Amino acid sequence: MFGFKNKNLTVTELPGIQTHTLTPKHFVDLDFTWESDDIIMTSRAEECEWSNDHPEHPFLSLFRIRLHQNSQDKITIPPEKYGDYKTYYVQHLHKLTWIRSN
């Protein structure tokens, strides 16, 4: 990864080939998982310049995006200096998992 800018989550609907950007301006989405055909979970943070200093990297929170309702909700608030990464939805358990790390 070369920075924390221009990392946009997009969805393309077929057959009309309409592409929708789901990432708000000045934010980045770095990871995502599908909960259903209508719901995506993503790890999101504010855009920032790349730094080799690990403490300067953005700390992500998880967001639930409901495609057909056109709504986005923040679903985690990690403690200061922690972030939520590597989202994965376990279909047969109906559970969302992720790694919280500093």
Backbone atoms as SQL, in Angstrom:
CREATE TABLE atoms (id INTEGER PRIMARY KEY, chain TEXT, resi INTEGER, resn TEXT, atom TEXT, x REAL, y REAL, z REAL);
INSERT INTO atoms VALUES
  (1, 'A', 1, 'MET', 'N', 0.850, -1.158, 0.000),
  (2, 'A', 1, 'MET', 'CA', 0.000, 0.000, 0.000),
  (3, 'A', 1, 'MET', 'C', 0.905, 1.232, 0.000),
  (4, 'A', 2, 'PHE', 'N', 0.548, 2.224, -0.777),
  (5, 'A', 2, 'PHE', 'CA', 1.393, 3.397, -0.950),
  (6, 'A', 2, 'PHE', 'C', 0.831, 4.633, -0.274),
  (7, 'A', 3, 'GLY', 'N', -0.209, 4.516, 0.488),
  (8, 'A', 3, 'GLY', 'CA', -0.774, 5.655, 1.165),
  (9, 'A', 3, 'GLY', 'C', -2.184, 5.385, 1.603),
  (10, 'A', 4, 'PHE', 'N', -2.750, 6.379, 2.208),
  (11, 'A', 4, 'PHE', 'CA', -4.100, 6.258, 2.719),
  (12, 'A', 4, 'PHE', 'C', -4.985, 7.300, 2.060),
  (13, 'A', 5, 'LYS', 'N', -4.894, 7.399, 0.721),
  (14, 'A', 5, 'LYS', 'CA', -5.702, 8.319, -0.069),
  (15, 'A', 5, 'LYS', 'C', -6.276, 7.564, -1.262),
  (16, 'A', 6, 'ASN', 'N', -7.427, 8.024, -1.720),
  (17, 'A', 6, 'ASN', 'CA', -8.059, 7.481, -2.924),
  (18, 'A', 6, 'ASN', 'C', -8.295, 5.972, -2.840),
  (19, 'A', 7, 'LYS', 'N', -8.667, 5.480, -1.683),
  (20, 'A', 7, 'LYS', 'CA', -9.026, 4.076, -1.495),
  (21, 'A', 7, 'LYS', 'C', -10.544, 4.036, -1.363),
  (22, 'A', 8, 'ASN', 'N', -11.239, 4.026, -2.512),
  (23, 'A', 8, 'ASN', 'CA', -12.689, 4.125, -2.537),
  (24, 'A', 8, 'ASN', 'C', -13.328, 2.775, -2.783),
  (25, 'A', 9, 'LEU', 'N', -14.390, 2.506, -2.050),
  (26, 'A', 9, 'LEU', 'CA', -15.188, 1.307, -2.242),
  (27, 'A', 9, 'LEU', 'C', -16.287, 1.638, -3.237),
  (28, 'A', 10, 'THR', 'N', -16.366, 0.882, -4.326),
  (29, 'A', 10, 'THR', 'CA', -17.393, 1.114, -5.340),
  (30, 'A', 10, 'THR', 'C', -18.148, -0.185, -5.605),
  (31, 'A', 11, 'VAL', 'N', -19.386, -0.032, -6.031),
  (32, 'A', 11, 'VAL', 'CA', -20.234, -1.160, -6.408),
  (33, 'A', 11, 'VAL', 'C', -20.726, -0.913, -7.813),
  (34, 'A', 12, 'THR', 'N', -20.653, -1.926, -8.659),
  (35, 'A', 12, 'THR', 'CA', -21.167, -1.816, -10.027),
  (36, 'A', 12, 'THR', 'C', -22.354, -2.751, -10.175),
  (37, 'A', 13, 'GLU', 'N', -23.482, -2.174, -10.581),
  (38, 'A', 13, 'GLU', 'CA', -24.691, -2.955, -10.791),
  (39, 'A', 13, 'GLU', 'C', -24.794, -3.331, -12.256),
  (40, 'A', 14, 'LEU', 'N', -25.023, -4.609, -12.501),
  (41, 'A', 14, 'LEU', 'CA', -25.173, -5.104, -13.859),
  (42, 'A', 14, 'LEU', 'C', -26.636, -5.448, -14.087),
  (43, 'A', 15, 'PRO', 'N', -27.217, -5.417, -15.259),
  (44, 'A', 15, 'PRO', 'CA', -26.581, -5.212, -16.538),
  (45, 'A', 15, 'PRO', 'C', -26.424, -3.748, -16.914),
  (46, 'A', 16, 'GLY', 'N', -26.972, -2.817, -16.144),
  (47, 'A', 16, 'GLY', 'CA', -26.917, -1.412, -16.518),
  (48, 'A', 16, 'GLY', 'C', -25.553, -0.787, -16.384),
  (49, 'A', 17, 'ILE', 'N', -24.628, -1.464, -15.733),
  (50, 'A', 17, 'ILE', 'CA', -23.259, -1.001, -15.519),
  (51, 'A', 17, 'ILE', 'C', -23.232, 0.402, -14.923),
  (52, 'A', 18, 'GLN', 'N', -23.933, 0.549, -13.817),
  (53, 'A', 18, 'GLN', 'CA', -23.899, 1.799, -13.058),
  (54, 'A', 18, 'GLN', 'C', -22.951, 1.597, -11.879),
  (55, 'A', 19, 'THR', 'N', -21.975, 2.477, -11.739),
  (56, 'A', 19, 'THR', 'CA', -21.024, 2.382, -10.645),
  (57, 'A', 19, 'THR', 'C', -21.323, 3.458, -9.616),
  (58, 'A', 20, 'HIS', 'N', -21.350, 3.044, -8.345),
  (59, 'A', 20, 'HIS', 'CA', -21.627, 3.958, -7.243),
  (60, 'A', 20, 'HIS', 'C', -20.442, 3.945, -6.284),
  (61, 'A', 21, 'THR', 'N', -19.919, 5.114, -5.958),
  (62, 'A', 21, 'THR', 'CA', -18.860, 5.219, -4.965),
  (63, 'A', 21, 'THR', 'C', -19.509, 5.301, -3.594),
  (64, 'A', 22, 'LEU', 'N', -19.097, 4.425, -2.685),
  (65, 'A', 22, 'LEU', 'CA', -19.686, 4.345, -1.354),
  (66, 'A', 22, 'LEU', 'C', -18.859, 5.057, -0.302),
  (67, 'A', 23, 'THR', 'N', -17.643, 5.423, -0.639),
  (68, 'A', 23, 'THR', 'CA', -16.732, 6.064, 0.313),
  (69, 'A', 23, 'THR', 'C', -16.947, 7.570, 0.294),
  (70, 'A', 24, 'PRO', 'N', -17.242, 8.175, 1.466),
  (71, 'A', 24, 'PRO', 'CA', -17.390, 9.635, 1.503),
  (72, 'A', 24, 'PRO', 'C', -16.074, 10.338, 1.175),
  (73, 'A', 25, 'LYS', 'N', -16.178, 11.581, 0.714),
  (74, 'A', 25, 'LYS', 'CA', -14.973, 12.376, 0.430),
  (75, 'A', 25, 'LYS', 'C', -14.126, 12.497, 1.691),
  (76, 'A', 26, 'HIS', 'N', -12.817, 12.469, 1.495),
  (77, 'A', 26, 'HIS', 'CA', -11.814, 12.632, 2.551),
  (78, 'A', 26, 'HIS', 'C', -11.732, 11.416, 3.480),
  (79, 'A', 27, 'PHE', 'N', -12.274, 10.276, 3.033),
  (80, 'A', 27, 'PHE', 'CA', -12.167, 9.030, 3.789),
  (81, 'A', 27, 'PHE', 'C', -11.594, 7.954, 2.879),
  (82, 'A', 28, 'VAL', 'N', -11.116, 6.857, 3.490),
  (83, 'A', 28, 'VAL', 'CA', -10.627, 5.698, 2.753),
  (84, 'A', 28, 'VAL', 'C', -11.281, 4.446, 3.334),
  (85, 'A', 29, 'ASP', 'N', -11.580, 3.500, 2.468),
  (86, 'A', 29, 'ASP', 'CA', -12.045, 2.179, 2.869),
  (87, 'A', 29, 'ASP', 'C', -10.946, 1.198, 2.512),
  (88, 'A', 30, 'LEU', 'N', -10.465, 0.448, 3.489),
  (89, 'A', 30, 'LEU', 'CA', -9.317, -0.422, 3.251),
  (90, 'A', 30, 'LEU', 'C', -9.660, -1.897, 3.235),
  (91, 'A', 31, 'ASP', 'N', -10.821, -2.289, 3.688),
  (92, 'A', 31, 'ASP', 'CA', -11.177, -3.693, 3.750),
  (93, 'A', 31, 'ASP', 'C', -12.699, -3.777, 3.778),
  (94, 'A', 32, 'PHE', 'N', -13.260, -4.855, 3.244),
  (95, 'A', 32, 'PHE', 'CA', -14.711, -4.997, 3.320),
  (96, 'A', 32, 'PHE', 'C', -15.105, -6.469, 3.278),
  (97, 'A', 33, 'THR', 'N', -16.347, -6.734, 3.698),
  (98, 'A', 33, 'THR', 'CA', -16.940, -8.060, 3.618),
  (99, 'A', 33, 'THR', 'C', -18.432, -7.896, 3.365),
  (100, 'A', 34, 'TRP', 'N', -19.024, -8.867, 2.694),
  (101, 'A', 34, 'TRP', 'CA', -20.454, -8.847, 2.418),
  (102, 'A', 34, 'TRP', 'C', -21.191, -9.570, 3.537),
  (103, 'A', 35, 'GLU', 'N', -22.223, -8.921, 4.091),
  (104, 'A', 35, 'GLU', 'CA', -23.114, -9.595, 5.032),
  (105, 'A', 35, 'GLU', 'C', -24.275, -10.235, 4.269),
  (106, 'A', 36, 'SER', 'N', -24.754, -9.547, 3.260),
  (107, 'A', 36, 'SER', 'CA', -25.839, -10.039, 2.408),
  (108, 'A', 36, 'SER', 'C', -25.720, -9.346, 1.057),
  (109, 'A', 37, 'ASP', 'N', -26.685, -9.587, 0.177),
  (110, 'A', 37, 'ASP', 'CA', -26.672, -8.913, -1.129),
  (111, 'A', 37, 'ASP', 'C', -26.859, -7.407, -0.991),
  (112, 'A', 38, 'ASP', 'N', -27.345, -6.957, 0.144),
  (113, 'A', 38, 'ASP', 'CA', -27.657, -5.547, 0.360),
  (114, 'A', 38, 'ASP', 'C', -26.733, -4.856, 1.361),
  (115, 'A', 39, 'ILE', 'N', -25.965, -5.616, 2.140),
  (116, 'A', 39, 'ILE', 'CA', -25.187, -5.022, 3.236),
  (117, 'A', 39, 'ILE', 'C', -23.711, -5.358, 3.100),
  (118, 'A', 40, 'ILE', 'N', -22.882, -4.303, 3.169),
  (119, 'A', 40, 'ILE', 'CA', -21.420, -4.427, 3.147),
  (120, 'A', 40, 'ILE', 'C', -20.889, -3.846, 4.454),
  (121, 'A', 41, 'MET', 'N', -19.906, -4.514, 5.038),
  (122, 'A', 41, 'MET', 'CA', -19.177, -3.988, 6.192),
  (123, 'A', 41, 'MET', 'C', -17.800, -3.566, 5.703),
  (124, 'A', 42, 'THR', 'N', -17.337, -2.395, 6.139),
  (125, 'A', 42, 'THR', 'CA', -16.031, -1.910, 5.689),
  (126, 'A', 42, 'THR', 'C', -15.254, -1.294, 6.843),
  (127, 'A', 43, 'SER', 'N', -13.920, -1.319, 6.738),
  (128, 'A', 43, 'SER', 'CA', -13.028, -0.623, 7.670),
  (129, 'A', 43, 'SER', 'C', -12.706, 0.725, 7.043),
  (130, 'A', 44, 'ARG', 'N', -12.975, 1.807, 7.778),
  (131, 'A', 44, 'ARG', 'CA', -12.876, 3.161, 7.205),
  (132, 'A', 44, 'ARG', 'C', -12.109, 4.088, 8.146),
  (133, 'A', 45, 'ALA', 'N', -11.359, 5.017, 7.520),
  (134, 'A', 45, 'ALA', 'CA', -10.633, 6.048, 8.275),
  (135, 'A', 45, 'ALA', 'C', -10.578, 7.318, 7.434),
  (136, 'A', 46, 'GLU', 'N', -10.137, 8.392, 8.050),
  (137, 'A', 46, 'GLU', 'CA', -9.931, 9.639, 7.318),
  (138, 'A', 46, 'GLU', 'C', -8.670, 9.508, 6.466),
  (139, 'A', 47, 'GLU', 'N', -8.692, 10.151, 5.284),
  (140, 'A', 47, 'GLU', 'CA', -7.513, 10.149, 4.409),
  (141, 'A', 47, 'GLU', 'C', -6.341, 10.811, 5.110),
  (142, 'A', 48, 'CYS', 'N', -5.150, 10.337, 4.796),
  (143, 'A', 48, 'CYS', 'CA', -3.936, 10.978, 5.303),
  (144, 'A', 48, 'CYS', 'C', -2.772, 10.586, 4.411),
  (145, 'A', 49, 'GLU', 'N', -1.698, 11.311, 4.545),
  (146, 'A', 49, 'GLU', 'CA', -0.482, 11.016, 3.787),
  (147, 'A', 49, 'GLU', 'C', 0.184, 9.772, 4.361),
  (148, 'A', 50, 'TRP', 'N', 0.955, 9.077, 3.512),
  (149, 'A', 50, 'TRP', 'CA', 1.701, 7.908, 3.961),
  (150, 'A', 50, 'TRP', 'C', 2.800, 8.322, 4.913),
  (151, 'A', 51, 'SER', 'N', 3.035, 7.483, 5.917),
  (152, 'A', 51, 'SER', 'CA', 4.123, 7.697, 6.862),
  (153, 'A', 51, 'SER', 'C', 4.757, 6.346, 7.167),
  (154, 'A', 52, 'ASN', 'N', 6.086, 6.302, 7.256),
  (155, 'A', 52, 'ASN', 'CA', 6.766, 5.083, 7.672),
  (156, 'A', 52, 'ASN', 'C', 6.675, 4.882, 9.179),
  (157, 'A', 53, 'ASP', 'N', 6.213, 5.895, 9.875),
  (158, 'A', 53, 'ASP', 'CA', 6.054, 5.832, 11.325),
  (159, 'A', 53, 'ASP', 'C', 4.691, 5.208, 11.628),
  (160, 'A', 54, 'HIS', 'N', 4.699, 3.965, 12.097),
  (161, 'A', 54, 'HIS', 'CA', 3.442, 3.219, 12.297),
  (162, 'A', 54, 'HIS', 'C', 2.405, 3.959, 13.154),
  (163, 'A', 55, 'PRO', 'N', 2.794, 4.649, 14.232),
  (164, 'A', 55, 'PRO', 'CA', 1.776, 5.368, 15.011),
  (165, 'A', 55, 'PRO', 'C', 1.058, 6.468, 14.222),
  (166, 'A', 56, 'GLU', 'N', 1.595, 6.870, 13.086),
  (167, 'A', 56, 'GLU', 'CA', 0.950, 7.895, 12.266),
  (168, 'A', 56, 'GLU', 'C', -0.084, 7.310, 11.296),
  (169, 'A', 57, 'HIS', 'N', -0.175, 5.988, 11.205),
  (170, 'A', 57, 'HIS', 'CA', -1.156, 5.360, 10.327),
  (171, 'A', 57, 'HIS', 'C', -2.555, 5.594, 10.895),
  (172, 'A', 58, 'PRO', 'N', -3.562, 5.648, 10.024),
  (173, 'A', 58, 'PRO', 'CA', -4.918, 5.876, 10.519),
  (174, 'A', 58, 'PRO', 'C', -5.444, 4.655, 11.268),
  (175, 'A', 59, 'PHE', 'N', -6.284, 4.907, 12.253),
  (176, 'A', 59, 'PHE', 'CA', -6.942, 3.851, 12.988),
  (177, 'A', 59, 'PHE', 'C', -8.375, 3.762, 12.473),
  (178, 'A', 60, 'LEU', 'N', -8.761, 2.577, 12.018),
  (179, 'A', 60, 'LEU', 'CA', -10.023, 2.397, 11.323),
  (180, 'A', 60, 'LEU', 'C', -11.161, 2.015, 12.263),
  (181, 'A', 61, 'SER', 'N', -12.373, 2.362, 11.848),
  (182, 'A', 61, 'SER', 'CA', -13.612, 1.931, 12.498),
  (183, 'A', 61, 'SER', 'C', -14.422, 1.164, 11.465),
  (184, 'A', 62, 'LEU', 'N', -15.356, 0.362, 11.944),
  (185, 'A', 62, 'LEU', 'CA', -16.204, -0.407, 11.036),
  (186, 'A', 62, 'LEU', 'C', -17.494, 0.344, 10.738),
  (187, 'A', 63, 'PHE', 'N', -17.920, 0.250, 9.473),
  (188, 'A', 63, 'PHE', 'CA', -19.159, 0.870, 9.019),
  (189, 'A', 63, 'PHE', 'C', -20.013, -0.175, 8.319),
  (190, 'A', 64, 'ARG', 'N', -21.333, -0.093, 8.535),
  (191, 'A', 64, 'ARG', 'CA', -22.305, -0.937, 7.826),
  (192, 'A', 64, 'ARG', 'C', -22.928, -0.084, 6.727),
  (193, 'A', 65, 'ILE', 'N', -22.858, -0.567, 5.490),
  (194, 'A', 65, 'ILE', 'CA', -23.426, 0.145, 4.343),
  (195, 'A', 65, 'ILE', 'C', -24.609, -0.665, 3.828),
  (196, 'A', 66, 'ARG', 'N', -25.785, -0.058, 3.841),
  (197, 'A', 66, 'ARG', 'CA', -26.997, -0.691, 3.297),
  (198, 'A', 66, 'ARG', 'C', -27.225, -0.108, 1.905),
  (199, 'A', 67, 'LEU', 'N', -26.969, -0.930, 0.901),
  (200, 'A', 67, 'LEU', 'CA', -26.978, -0.444, -0.472),
  (201, 'A', 67, 'LEU', 'C', -28.337, 0.060, -0.931),
  (202, 'A', 68, 'HIS', 'N', -29.396, -0.690, -0.687),
  (203, 'A', 68, 'HIS', 'CA', -30.708, -0.305, -1.200),
  (204, 'A', 68, 'HIS', 'C', -31.357, 0.815, -0.391),
  (205, 'A', 69, 'GLN', 'N', -30.913, 1.024, 0.843),
  (206, 'A', 69, 'GLN', 'CA', -31.434, 2.122, 1.661),
  (207, 'A', 69, 'GLN', 'C', -30.549, 3.361, 1.560),
  (208, 'A', 70, 'ASN', 'N', -29.409, 3.206, 0.889),
  (209, 'A', 70, 'ASN', 'CA', -28.459, 4.304, 0.741),
  (210, 'A', 70, 'ASN', 'C', -28.085, 4.904, 2.099),
  (211, 'A', 71, 'SER', 'N', -27.772, 4.018, 3.069),
  (212, 'A', 71, 'SER', 'CA', -27.406, 4.490, 4.409),
  (213, 'A', 71, 'SER', 'C', -26.095, 3.855, 4.847),
  (214, 'A', 72, 'GLN', 'N', -25.370, 4.575, 5.688),
  (215, 'A', 72, 'GLN', 'CA', -24.096, 4.111, 6.231),
  (216, 'A', 72, 'GLN', 'C', -24.064, 4.450, 7.713),
  (217, 'A', 73, 'ASP', 'N', -23.721, 3.449, 8.536),
  (218, 'A', 73, 'ASP', 'CA', -23.689, 3.638, 9.987),
  (219, 'A', 73, 'ASP', 'C', -22.367, 3.153, 10.546),
  (220, 'A', 74, 'LYS', 'N', -21.790, 3.942, 11.436),
  (221, 'A', 74, 'LYS', 'CA', -20.574, 3.531, 12.146),
  (222, 'A', 74, 'LYS', 'C', -20.996, 2.511, 13.198),
  (223, 'A', 75, 'ILE', 'N', -20.349, 1.336, 13.198),
  (224, 'A', 75, 'ILE', 'CA', -20.780, 0.293, 14.126),
  (225, 'A', 75, 'ILE', 'C', -19.737, -0.039, 15.200),
  (226, 'A', 76, 'THR', 'N', -18.518, 0.485, 15.082),
  (227, 'A', 76, 'THR', 'CA', -17.540, 0.307, 16.162),
  (228, 'A', 76, 'THR', 'C', -16.865, 1.633, 16.468),
  (229, 'A', 77, 'ILE', 'N', -16.494, 1.780, 17.728),
  (230, 'A', 77, 'ILE', 'CA', -15.720, 2.939, 18.176),
  (231, 'A', 77, 'ILE', 'C', -14.548, 2.388, 18.984),
  (232, 'A', 78, 'PRO', 'N', -13.444, 2.117, 18.305),
  (233, 'A', 78, 'PRO', 'CA', -12.293, 1.555, 19.015),
  (234, 'A', 78, 'PRO', 'C', -11.723, 2.558, 20.022),
  (235, 'A', 79, 'PRO', 'N', -11.087, 2.053, 21.074),
  (236, 'A', 79, 'PRO', 'CA', -10.403, 2.946, 22.011),
  (237, 'A', 79, 'PRO', 'C', -9.320, 3.745, 21.289),
  (238, 'A', 80, 'GLU', 'N', -8.886, 4.835, 21.888),
  (239, 'A', 80, 'GLU', 'CA', -7.847, 5.671, 21.288),
  (240, 'A', 80, 'GLU', 'C', -6.602, 4.840, 20.999),
  (241, 'A', 81, 'LYS', 'N', -6.018, 5.083, 19.822),
  (242, 'A', 81, 'LYS', 'CA', -4.812, 4.397, 19.331),
  (243, 'A', 81, 'LYS', 'C', -5.059, 2.933, 18.964),
  (244, 'A', 82, 'TYR', 'N', -6.323, 2.544, 18.748),
  (245, 'A', 82, 'TYR', 'CA', -6.679, 1.215, 18.272),
  (246, 'A', 82, 'TYR', 'C', -7.511, 1.357, 17.014),
  (247, 'A', 83, 'GLY', 'N', -7.496, 0.324, 16.185),
  (248, 'A', 83, 'GLY', 'CA', -8.304, 0.313, 14.970),
  (249, 'A', 83, 'GLY', 'C', -8.897, -1.064, 14.740),
  (250, 'A', 84, 'ASP', 'N', -9.947, -1.111, 13.923),
  (251, 'A', 84, 'ASP', 'CA', -10.627, -2.365, 13.599),
  (252, 'A', 84, 'ASP', 'C', -10.328, -2.727, 12.149),
  (253, 'A', 85, 'TYR', 'N', -9.758, -3.921, 11.942),
  (254, 'A', 85, 'TYR', 'CA', -9.233, -4.340, 10.651),
  (255, 'A', 85, 'TYR', 'C', -9.717, -5.747, 10.296),
  (256, 'A', 86, 'LYS', 'N', -9.510, -6.134, 9.029),
  (257, 'A', 86, 'LYS', 'CA', -9.730, -7.504, 8.546),
  (258, 'A', 86, 'LYS', 'C', -11.141, -8.007, 8.868),
  (259, 'A', 87, 'THR', 'N', -12.136, -7.274, 8.405),
  (260, 'A', 87, 'THR', 'CA', -13.520, -7.688, 8.629),
  (261, 'A', 87, 'THR', 'C', -13.820, -8.977, 7.868),
  (262, 'A', 88, 'TYR', 'N', -14.634, -9.816, 8.483),
  (263, 'A', 88, 'TYR', 'CA', -15.076, -11.046, 7.828),
  (264, 'A', 88, 'TYR', 'C', -16.425, -11.442, 8.411),
  (265, 'A', 89, 'TYR', 'N', -17.408, -11.645, 7.531),
  (266, 'A', 89, 'TYR', 'CA', -18.734, -12.060, 7.975),
  (267, 'A', 89, 'TYR', 'C', -18.855, -13.571, 7.834),
  (268, 'A', 90, 'VAL', 'N', -19.163, -14.253, 8.940),
  (269, 'A', 90, 'VAL', 'CA', -19.306, -15.701, 8.958),
  (270, 'A', 90, 'VAL', 'C', -20.779, -16.016, 8.698),
  (271, 'A', 91, 'GLN', 'N', -21.085, -16.394, 7.449),
  (272, 'A', 91, 'GLN', 'CA', -22.478, -16.578, 7.023),
  (273, 'A', 91, 'GLN', 'C', -23.250, -17.560, 7.891),
  (274, 'A', 92, 'HIS', 'N', -22.710, -18.749, 8.123),
  (275, 'A', 92, 'HIS', 'CA', -23.477, -19.783, 8.830),
  (276, 'A', 92, 'HIS', 'C', -23.708, -19.450, 10.305),
  (277, 'A', 93, 'LEU', 'N', -22.941, -18.542, 10.863),
  (278, 'A', 93, 'LEU', 'CA', -23.140, -18.108, 12.255),
  (279, 'A', 93, 'LEU', 'C', -23.852, -16.755, 12.349),
  (280, 'A', 94, 'HIS', 'N', -23.979, -16.071, 11.205),
  (281, 'A', 94, 'HIS', 'CA', -24.552, -14.721, 11.169),
  (282, 'A', 94, 'HIS', 'C', -23.808, -13.784, 12.122),
  (283, 'A', 95, 'LYS', 'N', -22.469, -13.843, 12.051),
  (284, 'A', 95, 'LYS', 'CA', -21.619, -13.036, 12.937),
  (285, 'A', 95, 'LYS', 'C', -20.549, -12.320, 12.135),
  (286, 'A', 96, 'LEU', 'N', -20.274, -11.088, 12.529),
  (287, 'A', 96, 'LEU', 'CA', -19.182, -10.305, 11.959),
  (288, 'A', 96, 'LEU', 'C', -17.967, -10.439, 12.858),
  (289, 'A', 97, 'THR', 'N', -16.817, -10.711, 12.263),
  (290, 'A', 97, 'THR', 'CA', -15.570, -10.782, 13.025),
  (291, 'A', 97, 'THR', 'C', -14.600, -9.746, 12.479),
  (292, 'A', 98, 'TRP', 'N', -13.653, -9.341, 13.324),
  (293, 'A', 98, 'TRP', 'CA', -12.619, -8.413, 12.910),
  (294, 'A', 98, 'TRP', 'C', -11.475, -8.484, 13.917),
  (295, 'A', 99, 'ILE', 'N', -10.378, -7.847, 13.562),
  (296, 'A', 99, 'ILE', 'CA', -9.224, -7.758, 14.460),
  (297, 'A', 99, 'ILE', 'C', -9.140, -6.329, 14.969),
  (298, 'A', 100, 'ARG', 'N', -9.078, -6.182, 16.273),
  (299, 'A', 100, 'ARG', 'CA', -8.842, -4.866, 16.882),
  (300, 'A', 100, 'ARG', 'C', -7.383, -4.839, 17.313),
  (301, 'A', 101, 'SER', 'N', -6.636, -3.842, 16.822),
  (302, 'A', 101, 'SER', 'CA', -5.200, -3.814, 17.070),
  (303, 'A', 101, 'SER', 'C', -4.710, -2.385, 17.244),
  (304, 'A', 102, 'ASN', 'N', -3.593, -2.256, 17.951),
  (305, 'A', 102, 'ASN', 'CA', -2.923, -0.966, 18.049),
  (306, 'A', 102, 'ASN', 'C', -1.579, -1.030, 17.350);
